[in-house]
Amino acid sequence: MRVGILLFDGVEELDVVGVYEVLAKAKQLHPQLDLSVRTLARKETITAALGMKMLAHDVRADFGDLDLLVVPGGPGRKEVVQDPGLLDELLAFGTEKPIASVCTGAVILKEAGLLAGRRVTTHHNARDELRDVATVVEDRVVEDDLVTTAGGVSASIDLGLHLLKKYFDGELADEVAARIEYDRRGPA
C-alpha cells in the first residue's frame, strides 16, 4: 500500500506528523509490511502553520500511483482551495481511490467536491464550514465509502491507527498504539 500525505505552506504540523508517525512506525516494526508512506508537495520546502520547515519526499502534482492520499488541514488550506488544478486532482483521485483528511483538510475535500451527502468530521471550529454539503458528526474518525475524515489535529494519530486496522489488522494498530504510548479516544 502506497500512502501519500499532501504538504502545503501553512499545513498544521501534527496533522501531518501524527498519521506519518503511526504508519511509519508500523513499517519500522514490521519491515516486510506492504506499506510505504511519503510526503508530497508541489515544491520541496514547506513552511508549516507554526513555522516548522518540512521537506517533501516527492515534488509533484499528481497522485495516480498512490493507493491512499491523506490531506491534512491548517490555515494554508485557504490558498489550497484556490488552486483548481489541485482540486481537480483530488476529485479525480478520491472518486476512484481512498482519500482521507485530518482536521480542516476536510474543507479542502469539500471544495474538491468529495463530501456531498457524506457523514464527516473535522476540527470543532470548522464544522459549520461543512454543514451545507455533509452531515457533520463529532467522532474522531468517520469513514463514508472512499472518504475518511478525522477530527482536529491530534485525531491524526487516530486516523493512522484506523488505517492500520482497516488495511492490515487490529493487532497491528494495537501494537503501534502501545509502542507510541497512545491511549485512543473513541473507536479506532
C-alpha positions in Angstrom: 0.0 0.0 0.0 1.4 3.3 -1.1 0.3 6.2 1.1 0.9 9.9 0.3 0.5 12.8 2.7 0.0 16.2 1.0 2.1 19.1 2.2 1.5 22.8 1.6 2.5 26.0 3.1 0.5 26.6 6.3 -0.2 22.9 6.9 -0.8 22.0 10.5 2.3 20.2 11.7 0.6 17.5 13.8 -2.0 16.8 11.0 1.0 15.5 9.0 3.3 14.1 11.6 0.7 12.1 13.6 -0.5 9.9 10.8 3.0 9.7 9.4 4.4 8.5 12.8 1.7 5.8 13.1 2.1 4.4 9.6 5.9 4.7 9.5 6.2 3.0 12.9 4.2 0.1 11.7 6.6 -0.3 8.8 9.6 0.1 11.1 8.2 -2.7 13.4 7.4 -4.9 10.5 9.7 -4.2 7.6 8.0 -6.9 5.5 4.7 -5.0 5.6 3.5 -3.9 2.2 3.4 -0.2 3.2 5.2 2.9 2.2 4.3 6.4 3.4 5.7 9.5 1.8 5.0 13.2 1.9 4.4 15.1 -1.3 4.0 18.7 -2.4 4.3 21.0 -5.4 7.6 22.3 -4.1 10.3 20.8 -1.9 10.4 23.1 1.1 7.2 23.8 3.1 6.7 26.2 5.9 4.1 24.7 8.2 1.5 26.6 10.3 3.7 27.1 13.4 6.9 27.7 11.4 8.3 24.2 11.1 10.2 23.6 7.9 9.3 20.4 6.1 11.0 18.8 3.1 8.6 16.8 0.9 9.8 13.3 -0.1 8.3 13.9 -3.6 7.7 17.1 -5.5 4.8 16.5 -7.9 1.3 17.5 -8.8 -0.2 14.1 -9.5 -1.3 11.3 -7.2 -2.1 8.5 -9.6 0.4 5.9 -8.3 -0.8 6.1 -4.7 -3.3 3.8 -3.1 -4.4 6.3 -0.5 -4.0 10.0 -0.1 -4.1 11.9 3.2 -5.0 15.6 3.1 -4.1 17.5 6.3 -5.5 20.9 7.3 -4.2 24.1 8.6 -4.5 27.8 7.8 -2.8 27.2 4.4 -6.0 25.4 3.3 -7.3 28.9 2.2 -4.7 29.0 -0.5 -5.0 25.3 -1.4 -8.7 25.7 -2.2 -7.8 28.5 -4.7 -5.9 26.0 -6.8 -8.4 24.5 -9.3 -5.8 22.1 -10.8 -5.1 20.6 -7.3 -8.8 20.4 -6.5 -9.4 18.5 -9.8 -6.6 16.1 -9.0 -8.1 15.5 -5.5 -11.6 14.9 -7.0 -10.2 12.5 -9.7 -8.3 10.6 -7.0 -11.0 10.5 -4.4 -13.7 9.2 -6.7 -11.6 6.2 -7.6 -9.4 5.5 -4.6 -9.5 6.0 -0.8 -8.8 9.6 0.4 -8.6 10.8 4.0 -8.4 14.1 5.7 -7.2 15.3 9.1 -8.8 18.4 10.8 -9.6 21.1 8.3 -8.3 19.1 5.4 -12.0 18.1 5.2 -12.6 21.7 4.0 -10.2 21.0 1.1 -12.1 17.8 0.3 -15.3 19.7 0.4 -14.0 22.3 -2.1 -12.8 19.4 -4.3 -16.4 18.1 -4.4 -15.8 14.9 -2.4 -18.0 15.4 0.7 -21.5 16.0 -0.7 -24.1 13.9 1.1 -21.4 12.1 3.3 -21.0 11.7 7.1 -17.8 13.6 8.0 -15.9 15.1 10.9 -13.3 17.9 11.2 -11.9 20.3 13.8 -14.7 21.6 16.0 -14.1 25.2 14.8 -14.6 24.2 11.2 -17.7 22.1 11.4 -20.1 24.8 10.2 -18.0 25.1 7.0 -19.1 21.6 6.1 -22.8 21.5 7.1 -24.1 22.9 3.8 -22.9 19.7 2.0 -22.4 17.0 4.6 -23.7 15.5 7.8 -21.1 16.6 10.4 -20.6 14.4 13.5 -18.3 14.7 16.5 -16.5 11.4 16.1 -12.7 11.2 16.0 -12.7 9.3 12.7 -15.6 8.9 10.2 -15.5 6.6 7.2 -18.0 7.0 4.4 -17.3 4.9 1.3 -13.9 6.0 -0.1 -13.7 9.1 2.1 -12.4 9.0 5.7 -12.2 12.2 7.8 -10.6 12.7 11.1 -11.3 15.4 13.7 -9.0 18.1 14.9 -5.2 18.0 15.0 -4.5 15.1 17.4 -7.0 12.9 15.6 -4.2 12.5 13.0 -2.9 9.7 15.3 -6.4 8.1 15.4 -6.6 8.3 11.7 -3.3 6.4 11.3 -4.5 3.7 13.7 -7.8 3.5 11.9 -6.0 3.0 8.6 -3.8 0.3 10.1 -6.8 -1.6 11.4 -8.7 -1.3 8.1 -5.9 -2.2 5.7 -3.9 -4.5 7.8 -5.4 -5.7 11.2 -6.4 -4.6 14.6 -3.5 -6.3 16.3 -1.0 -4.1 14.3 -2.9 -1.0 15.3 -2.9 -2.0 18.9 0.8 -2.8 18.7 1.6 0.6 17.3 -0.6 2.4 19.8 1.2 0.7 22.6 4.6 1.4 21.1 3.9 5.1 20.8 2.1 5.1 24.2 -1.1 6.5 22.8 -4.4 6.0 24.6 -7.1 6.0 22.0 -10.0 8.3 22.3 -13.1 6.6 20.8 -13.2 3.7 18.4 -10.2 3.2 16.1 
